[in-house]
Amino acid sequence: MDDIGSAAGVTGPALYHHFAGKEAMLAAALIPVSEGLLHGGKERVARHPDDALAALSDLIEFHVEFALAHPAVIALHLHELDRLPEEPRRQIRRLQRLYVEEWVAVLSTLRPELDAGEARVLAHSAFGLMNSTPFLGGEVDRRRRADLLREATGHALLGR
């Protein structure tokens, strides 16, 4: 709580004056992130209506930049989502599923040999790669980490 408060410019306990409790703060933090990912994913796909490879590249770029800019949000999501009450957790999961389906649609175009379930497995594996950023050390600079994450994700999704 102290870390969150510090980031907001207040003490940790002061946050409770604005939220009903920890769960309400988590929901207020995680729902907009999931909405932003979905909106950003849809926007990237819409930029390339006739070029699935460009759409995938744009999706990867978008998510890698998000992951590198917000590793604490990813860690928060990984560790706290299951502690949320059912309704906000269900809302976040629904937004996440819709975001995944943006990736599945693009992958299904690029990899017609995959059924939707297989494309979904690949999309989730790509998120595992890209969302590994909270656990990466600083021995590799940010630009090079982004390059490596984009390259690894592209290889994982395209099978080459």
Phi and psi in degrees as a GROMACS rama.xvg file:
@    title "Ramachandran Plot"
@    xaxis  label "Phi"
@    yaxis  label "Psi"
@TYPE xy
-63.1583  -38.0364  ASP-2
-64.8952  -42.8934  ASP-3
-65.0945  -45.7165  ILE-4
-59.999  -43.5516  GLY-5
-59.487  -42.7709  SER-6
-64.1322  -29.8059  ALA-7
-89.8673  -4.1715  ALA-8
84.4138  20.2511  GLY-9
-134.998  175.475  VAL-10
-78.6431  158.318  THR-11
-55.2784  -51.7799  GLY-12
-60.756  -26.7372  PRO-13
-64.4747  -24.2408  ALA-14
-61.1739  -31.4855  LEU-15
-66.7088  -14.406  TYR-16
-74.6218  -18.4002  HIS-17
-107.979  -15.3705  HIS-18
-133.293  153.59  PHE-19
-69.8335  -19.4476  ALA-20
168.17  -174.374  GLY-21
-60.1927  -41.4273  LYS-22
-62.1632  -39.9473  GLU-23
-65.3953  -37.5271  ALA-24
-65.9504  -42.6076  MET-25
-61.9165  -45.8208  LEU-26
-61.2028  -42.2134  ALA-27
-65.001  -26.9211  ALA-28
-84.4406  -41.5658  ALA-29
-86.3374  -32.7185  LEU-30
-62.948  -49.1565  ILE-31
-61.8265  -31.4851  PRO-32
-64.1267  -47.0428  VAL-33
-65.2028  -38.3895  SER-34
-63.8517  -41.4589  GLU-35
-65.3312  -39.8695  GLY-36
-63.8696  -44.9941  LEU-37
-61.9878  -48.3536  LEU-38
-60.4692  -46.5876  HIS-39
-63.3514  -39.9395  GLY-40
-63.6073  -46.0507  GLY-41
-61.1015  -41.7728  LYS-42
-62.1577  -43.2722  GLU-43
-65.3869  -41.6541  ARG-44
-65.4993  -41.0608  VAL-45
-64.4029  -24.5493  ALA-46
-66.3671  -21.0066  ARG-47
-130.573  63.011  HIS-48
-62.7246  -24.6659  PRO-49
-117.452  14.7477  ASP-50
-141.358  87.6319  ASP-51
-63.7009  -33.6394  ALA-52
-65.7147  -41.8683  LEU-53
-66.4338  -37.7064  ALA-54
-63.1529  -43.2483  ALA-55
-64.0766  -43.8561  LEU-56
-59.7281  -41.7368  SER-57
-67.4119  -40.3415  ASP-58
-61.1357  -45.0493  LEU-59
-62.2172  -47.2392  ILE-60
-57.46  -46.6344  GLU-61
-58.4346  -48.5352  PHE-62
-72.9171  -38.6842  HIS-63
-61.544  -44.0688  VAL-64
-63.4073  -40.6566  GLU-65
-60.6704  -48.6175  PHE-66
-62.4808  -41.034  ALA-67
-71.6633  -31.5234  LEU-68
-80.8269  -22.508  ALA-69
-133.736  49.8237  HIS-70
-62.2165  -31.3866  PRO-71
-67.4184  -34.2932  ALA-72
-66.4276  -40.9151  VAL-73
-63.1835  -44.9395  ILE-74
-62.9492  -41.6447  ALA-75
-59.875  -46.2784  LEU-76
-60.2132  -47.0774  HIS-77
-61.3336  -37.1973  LEU-78
-95.1274  -20.673  HIS-79
-119.55  -15.3825  GLU-80
-55.1235  -44.2505  LEU-81
-69.6572  -8.63984  ASP-82
-91.1898  -7.12199  ARG-83
-73.5319  153.713  LEU-84
-60.3723  161.456  PRO-85
-56.5802  -46.4746  GLU-86
-65.3106  -51.4595  GLU-87
-65.2879  -33.1053  PRO-88
-63.5335  -42.9343  ARG-89
-64.2876  -39.6628  ARG-90
-63.4138  -44.3852  GLN-91
-64.5681  -44.2349  ILE-92
-61.8219  -39.0604  ARG-93
-63.8208  -45.1438  ARG-94
-61.1461  -40.5366  LEU-95
-64.6779  -42.4418  GLN-96
-60.7923  -41.2317  ARG-97
-64.4172  -38.4963  LEU-98
-63.8831  -45.7107  TYR-99
-58.29  -40.3203  VAL-100
-65.325  -27.0908  GLU-101
-60.8284  -44.3782  GLU-102
-66.9659  -42.4077  TRP-103
-60.8776  -42.5332  VAL-104
-61.5636  -43.127  ALA-105
-67.7959  -45.1592  VAL-106
-62.6422  -37.4594  LEU-107
-64.4677  -32.3161  SER-108
-70.9245  -43.8995  THR-109
-75.3155  -30.6179  LEU-110
-125.819  71.5178  ARG-111
-62.2071  -15.5857  PRO-112
-73.7621  -12.8499  GLU-113
-93.09  139.466  LEU-114
-83.8689  173.573  ASP-115
-60.6704  -38.1718  ALA-116
-63.5792  -40.4979  GLY-117
-67.4149  -40.3246  GLU-118
-63.2892  -36.8818  ALA-119
-65.2833  -40.4221  ARG-120
-59.5368  -45.4061  VAL-121
-64.2278  -40.831  LEU-122
-60.7746  -46.1444  ALA-123
-64.2878  -35.8095  HIS-124
-66.7383  -36.0472  SER-125
-64.3389  -40.3465  ALA-126
-63.2972  -36.8098  PHE-127
-60.552  -41.6991  GLY-128
-63.472  -53.7621  LEU-129
-69.0825  -33.8376  MET-130
-84.3627  9.34331  ASN-131
-77.1288  -5.78234  SER-132
-56.9848  -32.7242  THR-133
-63.97  -16.8753  PRO-134
-106.574  2.44545  PHE-135
-88.586  141.265  LEU-136
-78.2423  171.743  GLY-137
-90.9791  12.7452  GLY-138
-71.9122  -14.2068  GLU-139
-115.57  129.015  VAL-140
-66.6928  161.036  ASP-141
-57.6935  -44.1538  ARG-142
-61.7807  -43.1783  ARG-143
-69.6428  -38.2269  ARG-144
-59.5771  -42.681  ARG-145
-61.5017  -45.0702  ALA-146
-59.0898  -46.639  ASP-147
-65.026  -41.5889  LEU-148
-64.9602  -42.0969  LEU-149
-62.772  -45.2368  ARG-150
-63.6448  -47.7045  GLU-151
-62.8807  -40.7414  ALA-152
-66.595  -43.9077  THR-153
-58.9828  -44.0111  GLY-154
-63.9162  -42.3345  HIS-155
-63.2123  -38.7459  ALA-156
-81.714  -34.2088  LEU-157
-96.2162  -9.86243  LEU-158
70.816  28.1939  GLY-159
